[in-house]
Amino acid sequence: MDFQNMLYTIQDGIAVVTFNRPKVLNALNNLTVEELSVIAADLEKNEDVKGVIITGAGEKAFVAGADINELSAMNALEGKAFARKGQKVYTALENLPKPVLAAVNGYALGGGCELAMACHIRIAAENAVFGQPEVNLGIIPGYGGTQRLPRLIGKGPALEIILSGKMISAEEALRLGLVNKVVPADQLMAEAGNLLKTILSRGPLAVRYALDAVHHGLNMSIEEAMDYEATLFGLVCATEDMKEGTKAFLEKRGANFQGK
Ligand code: CO8
């Protein structure tokens, strides 16, 4: 697949999705969001893809938000449609039954911070910068930021970031729980790759159901979520991977999971 604003590679089960407009700090214009939605559909159906890393081209930015040139000319209906379009593709990434890691290599602002939050796990380079600067432009976050940020770090800290429009460092993002880990920039992709390889070495169906239980359970009452977890636990008990994983432990050898 050839894209104008994105790079998409698949190797050894790992898809790397790179936002590729470094001259404008990988800002999201309409075409970029459309290309991302084509990629998201492939990530879901392509059986060669077992896990995903999302990053930005260049040394300065992950994604510096929506393209302000396009944004500045939007009327109410276009603004809503553009917000819904972005929300839909981010939710498609979040709903993928495969682990999705953000390797945040620089500015992750506005729609870029929202993209990182739609990923399952975030690893940041030391030079990464996070923020929801929309209020500086007289707008509010429109790609899920008002919803995912408070769910990730709590209402007070999220409101401080959203209402002040201030940027925060990778270290501060780590302290707040917005990112899982901060590493030197030159180790970012290796670190993300190693974590993903570790996850992919585990029971594939177990990883899939654990992701499902956490992701969907968060939107349920605790009672419903416990029942949902127990149902998925029952399902994994019916897998060959479960038989193999427990047998391998008892035989003191490594498991040979087949994803069945
Ligand atoms: N859109 C368009 N162009 C951008 C963007 C952007 N978001 N960010 C940077 N650029 C461009 C700059 O204009 C500049 O272009 P040029 O070289 O032609 O002047 C180039 O990228 C390099 O940027 P800077 O010279 O500004 O680099 P600095 O290192 O001086 O500053 C910053 C880096 C601090 C990241 C700065 O570029 C900046 O503040 N960028 C804007 C960040 C921002 O406000 N992002 C939020 C946008 S709003 C949003 O994301 C809402 C999402 C939901 C939308 C809902 C649907 C309507």
Boltz pocket constraint, residues with backbone or C-beta under 6 A from the ligand:
constraints:
  - pocket:
      binder: B
      contacts: [[A, 22], [A, 23], [A, 24], [A, 25], [A, 27], [A, 28], [A, 64], [A, 65], [A, 66], [A, 67], [A, 68], [A, 69], [A, 71], [A, 78], [A, 79], [A, 80], [A, 82], [A, 83], [A, 86], [A, 107], [A, 109], [A, 110], [A, 111], [A, 112], [A, 133], [A, 134], [A, 137], [A, 140], [A, 141], [A, 142], [A, 143]]
      max_distance: 6.0
